[in-house]
Amino acid sequence: MAERDIITMSQKEMKRLHVIHKVGEGLLTEKQAAEIISLSERQIRRIVKRIRDEGDKGIRHRSRGKESNRRLPKKLVERVTRLYQERYQGFGPTLKDKWGQVFTLDISSFPINLLIVE
């Protein structure tokens, strides 16, 4: 008996896969599929080829499971979390202002509130 893989995909990807299968079966044209899932005909051709080459898992977004390029360095996250726990435990929303005065870190876009919650 052949093994089956479990593929995790969103509702949007499931809809795309369904439509792309119809294109493969000849029930829809590439133009009709492009209109249904709001892509260009060229993108439809690329997706059809990818599914033909890779199977159903070819519909998944390529970035799934990869770390973000915008992710903060792990050492910095650990430092901020440790400093908060040691010195600034009582601070609320004013913490960013206080840290802007104390540290040379550019924390204007730093997600301190998210780190504190963890």
C-alpha positions as CSV (number, residue, x, y, z in Angstrom):
1,M,0.0,0.0,0.0
2,A,1.4,3.4,-1.0
3,E,2.2,5.9,1.8
4,R,0.3,9.1,1.9
5,D,1.7,12.4,3.1
6,I,-0.3,14.9,5.2
7,I,-0.2,18.3,3.6
8,T,-1.0,21.4,5.7
9,M,-2.6,24.1,3.7
10,S,-4.9,27.1,4.1
11,Q,-8.4,27.4,2.7
12,K,-7.1,29.7,0.0
13,E,-4.6,27.0,-1.1
14,M,-7.2,24.3,-1.0
15,K,-9.4,26.4,-3.3
16,R,-6.5,27.0,-5.6
17,L,-5.7,23.3,-5.7
18,H,-9.2,22.4,-6.5
19,V,-9.3,24.9,-9.4
20,I,-5.9,23.8,-10.7
21,H,-7.0,20.2,-10.7
22,K,-10.0,21.2,-12.9
23,V,-7.6,22.9,-15.3
24,G,-5.5,19.7,-15.4
25,E,-8.6,17.6,-16.1
26,G,-9.6,20.0,-18.9
27,L,-12.8,21.2,-17.2
28,L,-11.6,24.7,-17.0
29,T,-9.3,26.8,-19.1
30,E,-6.3,28.7,-17.7
31,K,-8.1,31.9,-18.4
32,Q,-11.2,30.8,-16.4
33,A,-9.0,29.5,-13.6
34,A,-7.2,32.9,-13.4
35,E,-10.4,34.7,-13.1
36,I,-11.7,32.4,-10.4
37,I,-8.7,32.6,-8.1
38,S,-7.6,36.2,-9.1
39,L,-4.2,35.3,-10.6
40,S,-2.8,35.9,-14.0
41,E,-2.8,33.2,-16.7
42,R,1.0,33.0,-16.4
43,Q,0.8,32.3,-12.7
44,I,-1.8,29.6,-13.4
45,R,0.6,28.0,-15.9
46,R,3.4,28.1,-13.3
47,I,1.2,26.5,-10.6
48,V,0.0,23.8,-13.0
49,K,3.5,22.9,-13.9
50,R,4.6,22.9,-10.2
51,I,1.8,20.6,-9.2
52,R,2.5,18.4,-12.1
53,D,6.2,18.2,-11.0
54,E,5.8,18.1,-7.2
55,G,2.2,16.8,-6.7
56,D,-0.4,18.5,-4.5
57,K,2.2,19.8,-2.0
58,G,3.4,22.2,-4.8
59,I,0.5,24.5,-4.1
60,R,1.9,25.4,-0.7
61,H,3.5,28.8,-0.2
62,R,7.3,28.6,-0.4
63,S,7.9,30.6,2.7
64,R,5.9,28.3,5.0
65,G,8.1,27.0,7.8
66,K,11.0,29.4,7.3
67,E,12.0,32.1,9.7
68,S,11.2,35.6,8.9
69,N,14.0,37.8,7.5
70,R,12.8,40.5,9.9
71,R,13.3,38.3,13.0
72,L,15.3,39.8,15.8
73,P,18.6,38.3,16.8
74,K,18.2,35.7,19.5
75,K,20.8,37.3,21.8
76,L,19.0,40.6,21.7
77,V,15.7,39.1,22.5
78,E,17.3,37.2,25.5
79,R,19.0,40.4,26.7
80,V,15.8,42.5,26.5
81,T,13.7,39.8,28.3
82,R,16.4,39.3,31.0
83,L,16.7,43.1,31.6
84,Y,12.9,43.4,31.8
85,Q,12.6,40.6,34.4
86,E,15.5,42.0,36.5
87,R,15.0,45.8,36.4
88,Y,11.8,46.9,34.7
89,Q,9.1,44.4,35.8
90,G,6.6,47.1,36.9
91,F,6.7,49.2,33.7
92,G,3.8,49.3,31.4
93,P,3.5,51.2,28.0
94,T,6.1,53.7,29.1
95,L,8.9,51.1,29.0
96,K,9.9,52.0,25.5
97,D,10.4,55.6,26.5
98,K,12.5,54.6,29.5
99,W,14.7,52.3,27.4
100,G,15.2,54.9,24.8
101,Q,16.8,57.1,27.5
102,V,18.9,54.3,29.1
103,F,20.1,52.2,26.2
104,T,21.7,53.0,22.8
105,L,19.4,50.5,21.2
106,D,17.1,51.7,18.5
107,I,13.9,50.4,20.0
108,S,11.5,52.5,18.1
109,S,10.3,49.5,16.1
110,F,11.3,47.0,18.8
111,P,8.3,44.8,19.8
112,I,9.0,45.0,23.6
113,N,5.3,44.4,24.5
114,L,5.4,41.1,22.6
115,L,8.6,40.0,24.4
116,I,7.2,41.0,27.8
117,V,4.1,38.9,27.4
118,E,6.1,35.7,26.7
